[in-house]
Amino acid sequence: MQPSDMVMNPKQVFLSVLIFGVAGLLLFMYLQLWIEEQHTGRVEKRKEQKATSGWGPVNYLRPVARIMTTEKIQEHITNQKPKFLMPEDLKEKKENLLLNPERTTKVLMKTSGSQEEEQALSKTTGSPTNKLIEKHQEAKTLFKKFSRTNWPLNIHPLNKSLVKDNKWRKTDGAQEKRRSFLQEFCKKYSGASRPQSHLFHTVSRIYVEDKHKILYCEVPKAGCSNWKRILMVLNGLAPSAYNISHDAVHYGKHLKKLDSFDLKGIYTRLNTYTKAVFVRDPMERLVSAFRDKFEHPNSYYHPVFGKAIIKKYRPNACEEALINGSGVKFKEFVHYLLDSHRPVGMDIHWEKVSKLCYPCLINYDFVGKFETLEEDANYFLQLIGAPKELKFPNFKDRHSSDERTNAQVVRQYLKDLTRTERQLIYDFYYLDYLMFNYTTPFL
């Protein structure tokens, strides 16, 4: 073949380039369609998994199929097992829990590094770091020891030797029924191999009164302010519960919390002190929290929660509302509560009792209810040997002119919600309804 025969004329070059170009374009289009199909399939699969998960995140305003089987409830209780940092690190990370507890929980779940990493670090650092690592390892050993120890499930009989009056017979009967119900619930759904939740996180809401050996788990909007006043009087910090201001109760830092003690101190008190928790109908507690924090001037909840709620859930919000965060509507607040992607974290005033006090991990000796608060509280004071003149205060801590939140008030607020929204609130607090044997609300 002559060299001249191997040279392609312009027409052949053009056709070759055109054919290769079309083939390349078709291949690119095919690959793009294949990638999009794969991505869409994965997204749809994740959505399906979330929608069918009994305890997965609830996308607000979207009904989710919830099959509350024994396995699902047991799984939910088991998932309440936070891992946590060593004490030195933990104390630095405990602030801002109120602002963003979900972020804090993520911090608590981080581990402190592998043993190999610590050994490698010890070879390249000086003696101060070595001492810190030794202390760190010692703390880890203690944590392992206590995490292997079974949390006591069985409740102990109440010491009723100090109760002399027969008028408490009805209250005592109701108390025994509540304790037995909670115990049977936890046995049924927690199973024999219950999770060993680490102490510091689990006991972070529990207040300590050493003189009368009391542990009280704080549940906001269930009489907690007056209970703190009682603890202060029992501690000798005040002569009367009626003379203690709201700010002194909540910001005075007069009372100790259980997580301020070392491991031995925590475990000893859990096993020897009388442990009490006071609860409230979840729907009523939610409305009470909303009224208190959003219907009255508040220098914290309006700028932190109010602004974020209005910005995300109110279409065409005016500039003034976006600036000051005042005037949040109950429906908007519910949208925030049920949103799996909340613009701000949860808050203890509307957090579930099951995540505040861990009733299936800590065997509470006394289960009081807000609905019978004075009777239950005064009976409890008899049980622990409080001074005879000390009675549980019956005054409203703040906004005393407002009507107390009750079933009738709750119905007025629920009128603004759709049936789906009401059902999703019930689903959100489902475990609290079960644990404390509250009647299912009319939805």
C-alpha positions in Angstrom: 0.0 0.0 0.0 1.3 3.4 -1.0 1.6 6.1 1.7 -0.8 8.2 -0.4 -3.5 5.5 0.0 -3.3 5.6 3.9 -4.2 9.3 4.0 -8.0 9.8 4.7 -9.8 12.5 2.8 -11.6 15.2 4.8 -15.0 13.5 4.3 -13.8 10.3 5.9 -12.3 12.2 8.9 -15.5 14.0 9.5 -17.6 10.8 9.4 -15.2 9.1 11.8 -15.3 11.9 14.3 -19.1 12.1 14.0 -19.6 8.4 14.7 -17.2 8.4 17.7 -18.9 11.5 19.1 -22.4 10.1 18.9 -21.3 6.8 20.4 -19.6 8.7 23.3 -22.7 10.9 23.9 -25.0 7.8 24.0 -22.6 6.1 26.5 -22.6 9.2 28.7 -26.4 9.4 28.7 -26.7 5.8 29.6 -24.3 6.1 32.5 -26.0 9.2 33.8 -29.4 7.5 33.8 -28.0 4.4 35.5 -26.4 6.5 38.3 -29.7 8.4 38.9 -31.7 5.2 39.1 -29.2 3.8 41.7 -29.3 7.0 43.8 -33.1 7.2 43.7 -33.4 3.6 44.7 -31.2 4.1 47.7 -33.1 7.3 48.8 -36.5 5.5 48.5 -35.2 2.5 50.4 -34.0 4.8 53.3 -37.4 6.6 53.3 -39.2 3.2 53.5 -37.0 2.1 56.3 -37.7 5.3 58.3 -41.4 5.1 57.7 -41.7 1.5 58.8 -39.4 1.8 61.8 -41.5 1.7 65.0 -39.2 4.1 66.9 -37.4 6.0 64.1 -37.4 9.8 63.7 -40.9 11.3 63.1 -41.1 13.6 60.2 -43.5 16.3 61.4 -47.0 16.4 59.9 -46.4 13.0 58.3 -48.3 10.0 59.7 -46.0 7.1 60.4 -47.0 3.5 60.7 -46.1 2.6 64.3 -46.5 -1.0 65.3 -45.8 -0.9 69.1 -44.8 -4.5 69.5 -43.0 -5.8 72.6 -39.8 -6.0 70.6 -40.1 -2.4 69.5 -40.7 -1.1 73.0 -37.8 -3.3 74.3 -35.6 -1.9 71.5 -36.5 1.6 72.5 -35.6 1.1 76.1 -32.4 -0.7 75.1 -31.4 2.3 73.0 -31.4 4.5 76.1 -27.8 3.4 76.8 -25.5 6.4 76.4 -21.8 5.9 76.3 -19.8 8.7 77.9 -16.4 10.3 78.3 -14.1 10.1 81.2 -14.9 12.4 84.2 -12.3 15.0 83.3 -13.7 15.4 79.7 -17.3 15.0 80.7 -17.2 18.0 83.1 -16.0 20.2 80.3 -18.8 19.0 77.9 -21.8 19.2 80.3 -22.7 22.9 79.6 -25.2 23.9 76.9 -27.3 20.7 77.5 -30.4 22.9 77.6 -29.6 24.6 74.3 -28.8 21.4 72.4 -29.0 18.2 74.3 -29.0 16.2 71.0 -25.5 17.6 70.3 -24.4 16.8 73.9 -25.6 13.2 73.5 -23.5 12.9 70.5 -20.5 14.2 72.4 -21.2 11.7 75.2 -21.3 8.8 72.8 -17.7 9.4 71.6 -15.2 7.0 73.0 -11.9 8.1 74.4 -9.7 6.3 72.0 -8.2 2.9 71.8 -5.7 1.4 74.2 -3.1 1.2 71.4 -3.4 4.9 70.7 -2.9 5.8 74.4 0.2 3.5 74.6 1.7 5.1 71.5 1.0 8.6 72.9 2.7 7.7 76.2 5.9 6.9 74.4 6.1 10.3 72.8 5.1 12.6 75.6 6.5 13.8 78.9 5.6 12.8 82.4 2.6 15.2 82.9 0.9 13.5 80.0 1.8 10.1 81.3 0.2 10.9 84.6 -2.9 12.0 82.9 -3.1 8.8 80.8 -2.6 6.7 84.0 -5.4 8.6 85.6 -7.5 8.1 82.5 -6.8 4.4 82.5 -7.7 4.1 86.2 -11.0 5.8 85.5 -11.7 3.4 82.6 -11.1 0.5 84.9 -13.6 1.8 87.4 -16.1 2.4 84.7 -15.8 -1.2 83.5 -16.3 -2.4 87.0 -19.5 -0.5 87.5 -20.8 -1.2 84.1 -20.6 -4.9 84.8 -22.7 -4.4 88.0 -26.3 -5.2 87.5 -28.7 -2.3 88.2 -31.2 -3.6 90.8 -34.6 -4.2 89.2 -36.7 -5.3 92.1 -38.1 -2.5 94.2 -37.5 -2.5 98.0 -40.4 -2.4 100.5 -41.0 1.1 101.8 -40.2 1.7 105.4 -43.6 2.6 106.8 -42.6 2.5 110.5 -42.7 6.3 110.7 -46.3 6.6 109.3 -48.7 6.5 112.3 -51.9 8.0 110.8 -54.4 5.6 109.1 -55.5 8.4 106.8 -52.7 7.5 104.4 -54.1 4.0 103.7 -55.7 4.9 100.4 -52.6 6.9 99.3 -50.4 3.9 100.3 -52.5 1.5 98.3 -52.3 3.7 95.2 -48.5 4.0 95.6 -48.0 0.2 95.8 -50.1 -0.3 92.6 -47.9 2.3 90.8 -44.7 0.8 91.9 -45.8 -2.7 91.0 -47.1 -1.6 87.6 -43.8 0.1 86.7 -41.8 -2.9 87.9 -43.9 -5.3 85.8 -43.7 -3.0 82.8 -39.9 -2.9 83.0 -39.6 -6.6 83.5 -41.8 -7.3 80.5 -40.1 -4.9 78.1 -36.6 -4.7 79.3 -36.0 -8.5 79.6 -33.5 -10.3 81.7 -30.4 -8.8 80.0 -31.2 -5.2 80.6 -28.7 -2.5 79.3 -26.1 -1.1 81.7 -26.5 2.6 81.2 -23.5 4.5 82.4 -24.0 6.4 85.6 -23.1 10.1 85.0 -25.6 10.6 82.2 -28.3 8.5 83.7 -28.3 10.3 87.1 -27.8 13.9 85.8 -31.4 15.0 86.7 -31.4 13.5 90.2 -31.1 15.8 93.3 -29.6 14.6 96.5 -30.6 15.3 100.1 -28.2 13.5 102.4 -29.7 14.2 105.8 -32.9 12.3 105.1 -31.3 10.1 102.4 -33.5 11.2 99.5 -32.9 11.0 95.7 -35.4 13.1 93.7 -35.5 13.0 90.0 -36.6 16.3 88.6 -39.4 16.3 86.0 -40.2 19.9 85.0 -43.8 20.9 85.0 -44.7 18.2 87.5 -44.2 20.2 90.8 -40.4 20.3 90.6 -40.0 23.9 91.8 -41.8 23.2 95.1 -40.0 19.9 95.5 -36.7 21.7 95.3 -38.0 24.1 98.0 -38.8 21.1 100.2 -35.3 19.7 99.6 -33.8 23.0 100.6 -35.8 23.0 103.9 -34.9 19.4 104.6 -31.2 20.3 104.0 -31.4 23.2 106.5 -30.9 25.8 103.9 -34.2 27.6 104.6 -36.8 27.7 107.5 -39.8 27.5 105.2 -40.7 26.5 101.7 -42.8 29.6 101.3 -39.9 32.0 101.7 -37.8 30.7 98.8 -37.9 32.7 95.5 -38.1 31.1 92.1 -34.6 32.3 91.2 -33.2 30.9 94.4 -34.7 27.5 93.6 -33.6 27.2 90.0 -30.4 29.4 89.8 -29.1 29.4 93.4 -27.2 26.1 93.0 -27.9 25.3 96.7 -28.7 21.6 95.9 -26.4 18.8 94.9 -27.0 16.6 91.9 -26.1 12.9 91.9 -23.6 13.3 89.0 -21.5 15.7 91.2 -20.3 12.7 93.3 -17.7 10.1 92.4 -18.6 6.6 91.2 -18.7 5.1 94.7 -20.8 8.0 96.0 -23.3 7.6 93.2 -23.6 3.9 93.5 -23.9 3.9 97.3 -26.7 6.4 97.2 -28.6 4.6 94.5 -28.6 1.5 96.6 -29.3 3.0 100.0 -31.4 6.2 99.6 -35.1 6.5 99.0 -35.6 7.3 95.3 -38.6 9.3 94.2 -40.0 10.5 90.9 -43.1 12.6 90.3 -44.7 12.5 86.9 -47.7 14.1 85.0 -50.0 13.3 82.1 -47.7 13.9 79.1 -50.2 16.0 77.1 -51.0 18.1 80.1 -47.3 18.6 80.9 -46.6 19.6 77.3 -49.3 22.3 77.2 -48.2 23.6 80.6 -44.6 24.0 79.3 -45.8 25.8 76.3 -48.0 28.2 78.3 -45.2 28.9 80.7 -42.3 29.5 78.2 -44.1 31.0 75.2 -47.2 32.9 76.4 -45.3 35.0 78.9 -42.2 37.2 78.4 -39.1 35.1 78.6 -35.5 36.3 78.0 -34.3 32.8 77.1 -37.0 30.8 75.4 -38.2 33.5 73.1 -34.8 34.4 71.5 -33.5 30.8 71.5 -36.5 28.7 70.7 -39.1 31.2 69.6 -37.1 32.8 66.8 -36.0 29.4 65.4 -39.6 28.0 65.5 -41.1 31.1 63.9 -38.5 31.2 61.2 -39.0 27.5 60.2 -42.7 26.9 60.7 -44.4 30.3 60.0 -44.7 31.2 56.3 -44.3 35.0 55.7 -43.4 35.8 59.3 -43.1 39.5 60.0 -39.7 41.0 60.8 -40.6 41.8 64.4 -41.5 38.2 65.2 -38.3 37.0 63.6 -36.3 39.4 65.7 -37.8 38.9 69.1 -39.2 35.3 68.8 -42.4 36.2 70.7 -45.9 35.0 69.9 -45.1 31.3 69.0 -48.4 29.5 68.4 -49.1 26.1 69.9 -49.4 24.5 66.4 -46.0 25.9 65.5 -44.5 24.6 68.8 -46.0 21.1 68.0 -44.4 21.2 64.5 -41.1 21.8 66.2 -41.6 19.0 68.7 -42.4 16.4 66.0 -39.8 17.5 63.5 -36.9 15.0 63.2 -34.7 18.0 62.0 -35.5 20.5 64.7 -33.8 23.9 64.3 -32.9 23.8 68.0 -32.5 20.9 70.4 -34.9 19.4 72.9 -35.5 20.9 76.3 -36.1 19.3 79.7 -39.4 21.0 80.1 -41.0 18.9 77.3 -38.5 16.0 77.2 -39.9 12.5 77.9 -39.7 11.3 81.5 -38.3 8.0 80.2 -35.3 10.0 79.0 -35.0 12.3 82.0 -35.2 9.7 84.8 -34.7 6.3 83.2 -37.4 4.5 85.2 -36.4 1.1 83.9 -32.8 1.5 84.9 -33.3 3.1 88.3 -35.7 1.3 90.6 -37.7 4.2 92.1 -39.1 3.5 95.5 -41.8 6.1 95.2 -43.8 7.1 92.1 -45.9 10.3 92.7 -48.3 11.9 90.3 -49.0 15.5 89.7 -52.7 14.7 89.6 -52.5 13.8 93.4 -49.5 15.9 94.1 -50.2 17.2 97.6 -51.4 13.8 99.0 -48.5 11.9 97.5 -45.9 14.5 98.5 -47.1 14.7 102.1 -47.2 11.0 102.4 -43.7 10.7 101.1 -42.6 13.3 103.7 -44.1 11.0 106.4 -42.2 8.0 105.0 -38.8 9.7 105.2 -39.3 11.2 108.7 -39.5 14.9 107.7 -40.5 17.4 110.5 -44.2 17.2 111.3 -44.7 20.9 110.5 -43.3 20.6 107.0 -46.0 20.4 104.4 -45.8 20.4 100.6 -46.6 23.9 99.4 -49.7 24.2 97.2 -49.0 27.6 95.6 -48.3 28.1 91.9 -44.7 29.0 91.4 -45.1 31.5 88.6 -48.0 33.3 86.7 -50.2 32.6 89.7 -53.1 34.5 88.1 -53.3 32.1 85.2 -55.6 29.1 85.4 -53.8 25.9 86.1 -53.3 23.6 83.2 -55.8 20.8 83.4 -57.7 18.5 81.1 -60.2 21.1 80.1 -57.4 23.6 79.2 -55.6 21.0 77.2 -58.7 20.3 75.1 -58.8 23.9 74.1 -55.2 23.8 72.8 -55.7 20.5 71.0 -58.6 22.0 69.1 -56.1 23.9 66.9 -54.4 20.7 65.8 -55.4 18.1 63.2 -56.1 14.5 64.3 -52.8 13.5 62.7 -50.9 16.0 64.8 -52.6 14.9 68.0 -51.8 11.3 67.2 -48.2 12.1 66.6 -47.9 13.8 70.0 -49.3 10.7 71.6 -46.8 8.6 69.7 -44.0 10.9 70.8 -44.8 10.3 74.5 -46.0 6.8 74.0 -43.5 5.2 76.4 -44.4 7.7 79.2 -48.1 6.8 78.8 -47.3 3.1 79.1 -44.8 3.3 82.0 -47.0 5.3 84.3 -50.3 3.9 83.2 -51.9 7.1 81.9 -55.1 6.8 80.0 -54.9 7.3 76.3 -56.1 10.8 75.5 -59.1 11.5 73.3 -57.6 12.2 69.9 
